[in-house]
């Protein structure tokens, strides 16, 4: 894992799920963090439920947390295992 990946994973791990009050790190919801090219990071996560009603918000929160890390120029977030993952991913990454 690169230094940037470590920093992004740490920052994204602090994002809190408002339904449970736990962080992404505590709930082990982040599947991967990869620096695909210098300054570009891809995050994959799995929500707590395939019908999680706040998955759009969680995805945007992860994106915003990752963008706050110095050195990050672009963030792509991919929700996996959600009934609306295609729509969530399209919306989140369109706004990136």
Helices and strands as residue ranges (DSSP letters): H 3-13, H 24-27, E 30-37, E 40-46, H 55-67, E 74-80, H 85-94
